[in-house]
Amino acid sequence: MFNLVKTAILMAAITALFMAVGAMIGGQTGMLIALLVAVGMNFFSYWFSADMVLKMYNAREVDASSAPQFYGMVAELAQRANLPMPRVYLIDEAAPNAFAPAATPSMPPSRRRPASCACCPSASCAASWRTSWPMWPTVTS
């Protein structure tokens, strides 16, 4: 709940900043246009940021047959946490990745956003997930 409040405050602050700049540039009309732009950007970034990052890194969704080690680890962690199985992605890049947007179990599966973990040794990755639930893990490497 606290993270939701922090997110709302951050989005409101960015919206207020946009509106202040819009008011300085274009008066009342500029402020209204800036409000519309800010609301559109906040909506887009909240719902589509995960998809954008996955496309940016050319992530590919995997299943139990194509990445059994990672998929099995995610399945085990989801089962231990009593959470539904998330989508699992691989990113072919040498640099570790810590992409981890959260979602709630009440969201429909089509709107749940994936999260990811920098999977170096699998034990350390699993340990980091245990401390970061209720994120929806997606494996990257």
C-alpha positions in Angstrom: 0.0 0.0 0.0 2.8 2.4 0.8 4.4 1.9 -2.6 1.1 2.8 -4.2 0.9 6.0 -2.2 4.5 6.9 -3.2 3.8 6.2 -6.9 0.6 8.4 -6.7 2.6 11.2 -5.1 5.4 11.0 -7.7 2.9 11.0 -10.6 1.0 14.0 -9.0 4.3 15.9 -8.6 5.3 15.3 -12.2 1.8 16.4 -13.3 2.1 19.6 -11.2 5.5 20.3 -12.7 4.1 19.9 -16.2 1.2 22.2 -15.4 3.5 24.8 -13.9 5.7 24.9 -17.0 2.6 24.9 -19.2 1.3 27.9 -17.2 4.6 29.8 -17.6 4.7 29.1 -21.3 1.0 29.4 -22.3 -1.0 30.7 -19.4 -4.3 28.9 -18.6 -4.5 27.2 -22.0 -0.9 26.0 -21.7 -1.6 24.6 -18.2 -4.6 22.7 -19.6 -2.6 21.3 -22.5 0.2 20.3 -20.1 -2.4 18.6 -17.8 -3.7 16.5 -20.7 -0.1 15.6 -21.8 0.8 14.7 -18.2 -2.3 12.5 -17.7 -1.6 10.7 -21.1 2.0 10.2 -20.2 1.2 8.9 -16.7 -1.4 6.5 -18.1 0.9 5.2 -20.8 3.9 4.8 -18.5 1.9 3.0 -15.8 0.3 0.5 -18.1 2.9 0.0 -20.9 6.4 0.6 -19.3 7.0 -3.1 -18.9 6.1 -3.9 -22.5 8.4 -1.1 -23.7 11.4 -2.3 -21.7 10.8 -5.9 -22.9 10.7 -4.7 -26.5 13.7 -2.4 -26.0 15.9 -5.4 -24.8 14.4 -7.8 -27.4 13.3 -10.1 -24.6 11.8 -13.4 -25.5 9.2 -15.3 -23.6 10.3 -18.8 -22.6 8.6 -21.8 -21.2 9.6 -25.0 -19.3 11.0 -26.6 -22.4 13.1 -23.7 -23.6 14.6 -22.5 -20.3 13.9 -25.2 -17.7 16.3 -24.0 -15.0 15.0 -20.4 -14.9 11.3 -21.4 -15.5 11.5 -24.0 -12.7 13.0 -21.5 -10.3 10.2 -19.0 -11.0 7.6 -21.7 -10.7 8.9 -22.8 -7.4 9.1 -19.2 -6.0 5.6 -18.4 -7.2 4.3 -21.6 -5.6 6.1 -20.8 -2.3 4.6 -17.3 -2.2 1.2 -18.6 -3.2 1.1 -16.4 -6.3 0.0 -17.2 -9.9 2.8 -18.2 -12.3 4.1 -15.1 -14.1 5.4 -14.9 -17.6 9.2 -15.6 -17.9 11.5 -13.8 -20.3 15.1 -14.0 -21.3 17.2 -11.1 -22.4 20.4 -12.0 -24.2 22.8 -9.5 -22.7 25.9 -9.8 -20.6 24.9 -7.0 -18.2 22.8 -7.9 -15.2 19.2 -6.5 -15.4 17.0 -5.6 -12.5 13.8 -4.7 -14.3 11.0 -5.2 -11.8 7.6 -3.4 -12.1 5.0 -4.8 -9.7 1.4 -5.8 -10.2 -1.4 -7.2 -8.1 -3.1 -10.6 -8.2 -6.4 -8.9 -8.7 -5.3 -7.6 -12.1 -6.5 -9.7 -15.1 -3.6 -11.8 -16.5 -3.5 -9.7 -19.7 -2.7 -6.5 -17.6 -0.2 -8.1 -15.2 3.2 -6.6 -15.8 6.3 -8.8 -15.8 9.3 -8.2 -13.5 12.7 -9.5 -13.8 15.8 -10.3 -11.8 19.5 -10.4 -12.7 20.1 -14.1 -12.7 23.8 -14.7 -12.1 23.9 -17.7 -9.8 20.4 -19.0 -9.4 20.6 -19.2 -5.6 21.3 -15.4 -5.3 18.6 -14.7 -7.8 16.1 -16.7 -5.8 17.2 -15.1 -2.6 16.6 -11.6 -4.0 13.1 -12.6 -5.2 12.2 -13.9 -1.7 12.8 -10.4 -0.4 11.0 -8.5 -3.2 7.6 -10.2 -3.5 4.8 -9.3 -4.4 6.6 -8.6 -7.7 5.9 -10.8 -10.7 9.2 -12.3 -11.5 10.5 -12.7 -15.0 13.9 -14.2 -15.5 16.5 -12.3 -17.5 20.1 -13.1 -18.2 
